[in-house]
Amino acid sequence: MTERDTRNASKGWVPPMELDLDRAAPVPAEEETALLTGSGDPADLLPAPATPVRTTRRLGRWLFGALAALVLVALGFDTADLLARAFATSLALGVLVALLAATAGIAGVAMLVTELLSLRRLRRIEELRAEAGRLEVDAPGGRADRFAGSLVALYSDRRELAPALARVRDHVTDAHDEHEVVRLLDREVLSPLDRAAYQRVLRASRDTAVATALSPAALLDFAVVLWRNLKLVREIASLYGARPGYVGSLRLLRRMLANIAVAGVTESAHHVAVEALGGSLAAAISTRMGQGVINGLLTARVGLTAMHLCRPIAFGPDNRPSMNRIRKELLSVPKQVL
Amino acid sequence: MRIPDLNSLYDAGSRLLLESTVRVGVTGLRRAGKTVFVTALVDNLLKAGRLPFLDVMSSGRFQAARLRPQPDPDVPRFDFEGHLAALTGPDPHWPEPTRGIGQMRVSLRYRPESALKRTVQPMATLNLDLVDYPGEWLLDLPLLRQSFAEWSTQTLDLAARPPRDELSASWRGWLATIDPAASAEEETARRGAALYTDYLHACRRADTLLSLIQPGRFVEPGDMKDAPLLTFCPLQGGPRGRGSLWALMEERYEAYKTNVVRRFFAEHFSRLDRQIVLIDVLGALNAGPAGMADMKRALELSLEPFRHGSSGWLDWLFGSKIDRVLFAATKADHIAAHQHAQLRALLDRLVGDARNAIRFEGAQVETMAIAALKCTESVVTEHEGRQLRCVRGIPVGRDRPTVLFPGEIPEDAEAFPPGRDRPYNFLPFRPPDDLGRDPRGLPHIRVDQALQFLLGDYLT
């Protein structure tokens, strides 16, 4: 080794050279196979996110926990009591009650498990979004393939997305950097989903508008709007791969309400007012129509927020869904109804 | 026979409305890869299988592309089929350097994005005109601003400095023996021009990749070989009287400017709508600090029109028509993928001035690291306990692939750190085998993004 070589090596610098052909592996080996096959558990592929600082009120948790435990204990005692009495009456009755109790228990546990799983899926999407955000700004480091692998795994069992996923696999080469891979997934896989989700929001907001306009009682249309909104949120979430359970959708709805509120109460109120006045002709004809339009707009807002919350890659400035088409659609509702 | 007439009228009208034409100038110094870029671009448009970042493709609105007769019947056609055959044939090799100008037109059919346009005509057409020419000719552009005396001083000054001093020895020796004030002899002029041309050819062959070769037609005469227009060379000293050798040379220099340079740029450059400037940054890095400095100087000279914006003849030359300019560092496949960001940063620094000036004029500017034809793949290998990202491909002149660590471009400003001789070794790779069998088109790096930047707004 010459003097210059040692000096260079000491600085950690490697001179240009040719290397052994057989020892070279494609970049980055294991992650690319994950990307190509769509296998690999995303939970393993993604680094565990830092646990966010919980800001929920501790006392409330304790209260709910304790109450739930009390109810469970009471239920247990009652069931045991019931079983004892049933067996005391007759063996057949005892077996029947025991079977019923067992079924209820198993069903309850199964439901709990599915709920937990759906919550995990929701959390995974949030992780993916955070990861995508990091990839957009960070310096390269070979994590894009991992991200792509996770996203592909999320959608691997969706038959209608198979062509898009195949296209992405086809297009991504070793020359694409993180930013490009994320953009490619966004364009090829998620934009068809966006279009479908937007259609659903459009339909749901029209439904609520018409239902409110036609319903005879205020309580009834409240129920209809609530049910339709919940259904919309679940539809959108399953479209993006979250498939939430009941708890999941409630959680989503809660986060969404917070989101709508935080995103600007004033802004949304202002918009609604403007929409209401803009549709003043309809409002003048019938207050029910006006209310219908307002309810439709609120549903649309809920739907669009759900899209924002369920999308694994955050919307960019040029593909953000807009209220424009929904607005036009809704303003034509009075005409349709009349 | 009323109805056919009406139909043809409607056709003509809608063609006027919906058939738009865009002229893209593919500019670059020699060896920057203009010919391969045009070939790969056209092939990818025709086969439409590898352009995910072109919006019109990814949104499914693209129908098909076809080659069409070019608009200028007096310009030779770009030999697309020949170049493609060279790249995809049984013995893949790079096309021969371009000797003359070539033009071609590709027509793209697509469904317009806006509902309004779709009602007028469901299918729109965009004619894409591409011009390829020897890169040497680009460096004639700065001559327009220089008098013979200024150009002579500058050229002589450059020729006396290393690494050019050795190459120009015989020509400068001849210069020392003649007297510019002596009466003009055709024989002397021819002798001088021949020696000067030899010197330019020697520069072109040099390993240090000397880019600054003026006037371009001396080495790539196109159709004017041996014309009197090309028999002059720089002379030392100031202007001399009538009938002297100096006066003869000066007259020919001016004629060259008027008849060759001005005509070429007026015919081909002044009508451009979009411009892509290809720069072989890696080649210059390979050539070492001297080659890098030479290319930087050549770039500065040829980008001067951009730098100065609207100032008289430049306005005439570039007009205000070009509204998007893309600077692209070519041959990005010579380095591992994770280095592309650094390559782009280096290019940013190289064209920084010109970029600011073009932005100031109101055009959009973008820089990218591209490869018109991807010949390598990035691989990881171990070396003395460290993971190295390398490229794997078949170098030109060999038949077995190799793994090459070509050196890494540092992130900070200094491309040539002191104390390291030859920090880079970018081997030329040959096109991979069996390219012709892939129905998706030639593999590339970011040609689709370049296209989206250059044409995206036309294809809406």
Interface residues (C-beta under 8 A of the other chain):
Chain A: R7 N8 A9 W13 V14 P15 P16 M17 E18 L19 D20 L21 R23 A24 A25 P26 V27 P28 A29 A139 P140 G142 R167 V168 D170 H171 T173 D174 A175 H176 D177 E180 R183 L184 R187 E188 S191
Chain B: R50 P52 F53 S58 A332 D333 A336 A337 H338 H340 A341 A371 K374 E377 S378 V379 V380 T381 E382 H383 E384 R386 L388 R389 C390 R392 R400 P401 T402 V403 L404 F405 P406 G407 E408 G419 R420 R422 P423 Y424 N425 R440 P443 I445 R446 Q449
